[in-house]
Amino acid sequence: MRQKILPVSTNMKEFERFLKSPYEIGVFLDMHIAQLKNINQMSRQYGKKMVYHVDLIHGIKNDEFATEYICQEFKPFGLISTKASVIQKAKQKGVIAVQRIFLIDSHALEKSYKLLEKTEPDYIEVLPGAIPWMITEVKERVNIPILAGGLIRTEEDVKNALQAGAAAITTSKRELWDIFKD
């Protein structure tokens, strides 16, 4: 991952700002299925590569059938999901697969490790990403690049997550987009 920041858009205004940014890869969360065609066309016009969070596309189920449809119809750069079936289908279709895991407690983390063995995603997105020592622990346990997201609010949070072993940071905080754009 060449980019250290993956700008996250949650609405069209943020997405339009991303399109004008120097970043090549961006993430879109929380959209309606009817927006996907327009978002996809706009990103291609600007030479951007999009990662869509399948679990947060309203109007379509987050399963392997929806994943196949999205991959065939929109050819995204990548897909994020908590669902094993989505990750496996994305990989099958040659799309970057990002398994999202939540660092809630030890039990959830152990379940996530078992899931990662099954899905073998291209990347893991850990949330919250503002816990550097947990990023280090996950990195030592699995040999999968890590994206850190959630509760990363400052330049120091970004640097700490990267030093802990994250390949990149997913953030909707526009101030951080600006700080790390070079």
For each residue, the residues with C-beta under 8 A, 3 or more apart:
1: 4 6 123 145 147 167 168
2:
3: 6 23 24 25 168
4: 1 158 162 168 169 180
5: 23 158 168 169 171 176 177 180 181
6: 1 3 23 25 26 27 51 147 168 169 170 171
7: 14 18 21 23 26 27 171 172 174 177
8: 14 26 27 28 29 149 170 171 172
9: 12 14 15 17 18 26 27 28 29 172
10: 14 28 29 30 172
11: 14 15 30
12: 9 15 16 35
13: 16 17
14: 7 8 9 10 11 17 18 172 174
15: 9 11 12 18 19 26 28 39 42
16: 12 13 19 20
17: 9 13 14 20 21 174 177
18: 7 9 14 15 21 23 26 48 177
19: 15 16 42 43 46 48
20: 16 17 46
21: 7 17 18 177 181
22: 181
23: 3 5 6 7 18 26 48 177 181
24: 3 47 48 49
25: 3 6 48 49 50 51 77 78
26: 6 7 8 9 15 18 23 43 48 49 50 51
27: 6 7 8 9 50 51 52 53 80 170
28: 8 9 10 15 31 39 50 51 52 53
29: 8 9 10 53 56 172
30: 10 11 53 56 58
31: 28 35 36 39 52 56 57 58
32: 35 36 57 58 59
33: 36 57 58 59 60
34: 37 59
35: 12 31 32 38 39
36: 31 32 33 39 40 52 57 70 74
37: 34 40 41 74
38: 35 41 42
39: 15 28 31 35 36 42 43 50
40: 36 37 43 44 50 74 76
41: 37 38 44 45
42: 15 19 38 39 45 46
43: 19 26 39 40 46 48 49 50
44: 40 41 47 48
45: 41 42
46: 19 20 42 43
47: 24 44
48: 18 19 23 24 25 26 43 44
49: 24 25 26 43 77 78
50: 25 26 27 28 39 40 43 76 77 78
51: 6 25 26 27 28 76 77 78 79 80 96 98
52: 27 28 31 36 57 70 74 76 78 79 80
53: 27 28 29 30 56 57 79 80 81 100
54: 57 62 66 67 70 79 80 81 83 86
55: 62 80 81 82 83 86 100
56: 29 30 31 53
57: 31 32 33 36 52 53 54 60 62 66 70
58: 30 31 32 33
59: 32 33 34
60: 33 57 66 69 70
61: 65 66
62: 54 55 57 66 67 81 83 86
63: 66 67 83 85 86
64: 67 68 85 86 88 89
65: 61 68 69
66: 54 57 60 61 62 63 69 70 86
67: 54 62 63 64 70 71 79 81 85 86 89 90 93
68: 64 65 71 72 89 93
69: 60 65 66 72 73
70: 36 52 54 57 60 66 67 73 74 76 79
71: 67 68 74 75 76 79 89 90 93 94 95
72: 68 69 75 93
73: 69 70
74: 36 37 40 52 70 71
75: 71 72 95
76: 40 50 51 52 70 71 79 95
77: 25 49 50 51 95 96
78: 25 49 50 51 52 90 95 96 97 98 122 123
79: 51 52 53 54 67 70 71 76 86 87 90 95 96 97 98
80: 27 51 52 53 54 55 98 100 125
81: 53 54 55 62 67 86 87 90 97 98 99 100
82: 55 99 100 101 102
83: 54 55 62 63 86 87
84: 87 88 115 118 119
85: 63 64 67 88 89
86: 54 55 62 63 64 66 67 79 81 83 89 90 97
87: 79 81 83 84 90 91 97 98 99 119 121
88: 64 84 85 91 92 97 119
89: 64 67 68 71 85 86 92 93
90: 67 71 78 79 81 86 87 93 95 96 97
91: 87 88 94 95 97 119 120 121 122
92: 88 89
93: 67 68 71 72 89 90
94: 71 91
95: 71 75 76 77 78 79 90 91
96: 51 77 78 79 90 122 123
97: 78 79 81 86 87 88 90 91 119 121 122 123
98: 51 78 79 80 81 87 121 122 123 124 125 147
99: 81 82 87 115 116 119 121 123 124 125
100: 53 55 80 81 82 124 125 127
101: 82 108 109 112 115 116 124 125 126 127 138
102: 82 108 112 126 127
103: 108 109 126 127 128 131 134 138
104: 108 109
105: 108 109
106: 109 110
107: 110 111
108: 101 102 103 104 105 111 112
109: 101 103 104 105 106 112 113 138
110: 106 107 113 114
111: 107 108 114 115
112: 101 102 108 109 115 116
113: 109 110 116 117 141 142
114: 110 111 117 118
115: 84 99 101 111 112 118 119
116: 99 101 112 113 119 120 121 124 142 144
117: 113 114 120
118: 84 114 115
119: 84 87 88 91 97 99 115 116
120: 91 116 117 144
121: 87 91 97 98 99 116 124 144
122: 78 91 96 97 98 144 145
123: 1 78 96 97 98 99 144 145 146 147 167
124: 98 99 100 101 116 121 138 142 144 145 146 147
125: 80 98 99 100 101 129 146 147 148 149 170
126: 101 102 103 129 134 135 138 146 147 148 149 166
127: 100 101 102 103 149 150 151
128: 103 131 149 150 151 152
129: 125 126 135 147 148 149 150 151 152 157 161 166 169 170
130: 148 150 151 152 153 157 160 161
131: 103 128 134 135
132: 135 136 160 161 163 164
133: 136 137 164
134: 103 126 131 137 138
135: 126 129 131 132 138 139 146 148 161 164 165 166
136: 132 133 139 140 164 165
137: 133 134 140 141
138: 101 103 109 124 126 134 135 141 142 146
139: 135 136 142 146 164 165
140: 136 137
141: 113 137 138
142: 113 116 124 138 139
143:
144: 116 120 121 122 123 124
145: 1 122 123 124 167
146: 123 124 125 126 135 138 139 165 166 167
147: 1 6 98 123 124 125 126 129 166 167 168 169 170
148: 125 126 129 130 135 152 161 164 166 168 169 170
149: 8 125 126 127 128 129 152 169 170 171
150: 127 128 129 130
151: 127 128 129 130 157
152: 128 129 130 148 149 157 158 161 169 171 173 176
153: 130 157 173
154: 157 158
155: 158 159 176 179 180
156: 159 160
157: 129 130 151 152 153 154 160 161
158: 4 5 152 154 155 161 162 169 171 176 179 180
159: 155 156 162 163
160: 130 132 156 157 163 164
161: 129 130 132 135 148 152 157 158 164 166 169
162: 4 158 159 165 166 169
163: 132 159 160
164: 132 133 135 136 139 148 160 161
165: 135 136 139 146 162
166: 126 129 135 146 147 148 161 162 169
167: 1 123 145 146 147
168: 1 3 4 5 6 147 148
169: 4 5 6 129 147 148 149 152 158 161 162 166 176
170: 6 8 27 125 129 147 148 149
171: 5 6 7 8 149 152 158 176 177
172: 7 8 9 10 14 29
173: 152 153 176 177
174: 7 14 17 177 178
175: 178 179
176: 5 152 155 158 169 171 173 179 180
177: 5 7 17 18 21 23 171 173 174 180 181
178: 174 175 181
179: 155 158 175 176
180: 4 5 155 158 176 177
181: 5 21 22 23 177 178
182:
